[in-house]
């Protein structure tokens, strides 16, 4: 099959590698040359994916069997036309269109499906944001409707933070939607990602829940399995199945939840492999999240997902701007037992940009805290240089 991959970052690179291993053809697309997935794809295109005509042009040129989005900044309303042409949009045109915009997915989850969410409001100006903050109360969280990896996300604790939060959200927004969501702060005990695999002709499956820690709205470490009660896990799985069924299509969804004293709150959803799911590259499961996404897309039956090990991932960030980043410490991390790493091959760096990840696994009897600490220590061994 020919797959047009829209977005070619580190997640797209691992998906491309998984596809190459079972003989699929990948055309990697992004807004800049030499993006990570382009380095391992059969072919590539460099376009602004918010340019609908440019998107139409490459779809017509390559005539793919599948269109697989990996980022948010895409003219997703075009997907409905591509489906009419007989192209499979992953997971579906509706799913991609809804989940690329936090407003659509929140309305679906809260108002149509009745899932428990934080109190929220929308704002298109700083004045509207101020009104929203008054309504939901402080502290609260502000996010652009279109963004990824925590870009533009901040917490408002005082009135003095409102203007700054608005400017930061606008700067971090992807696409041409200048609108934010302001959410009441949920007093949560932990956050989880529930990787949910929707199959065309077989039951929906769930990976063991993944815990994660964030800074600046972006994950820093993730671990699998996360600690969760049976009651909360059942509730999260029920919510995940409801929202993925409403969106339609097949593939892997990353569904995020808050675990609180009064139950599980739906947070967000990505219709594709999730950054916190990079922990599955440590061999924690019989299939990693990229292999699961691919198999679900191709209607290859997945009998079961089994937890083979406990594992953790820890990100390796850049600290400076560079057009030719280099790395040191690779031989140190390579010498560690039960440890692996991935360098993504991004051609440029900037402060806090995710450039690589450390991966640690151990037997299922090993306390997860020990594995997380080993992953953090391993990540500290690699330095990104400008």
Order of alpha helices (4+ residues) and beta strands (2+ residues): beta-alpha-beta-beta-alpha-beta-alpha-beta-alpha-alpha-beta-alpha-beta-beta-alpha-beta-beta-beta-beta-beta-alpha-beta-beta-alpha-beta-beta-alpha-beta-beta-alpha-beta
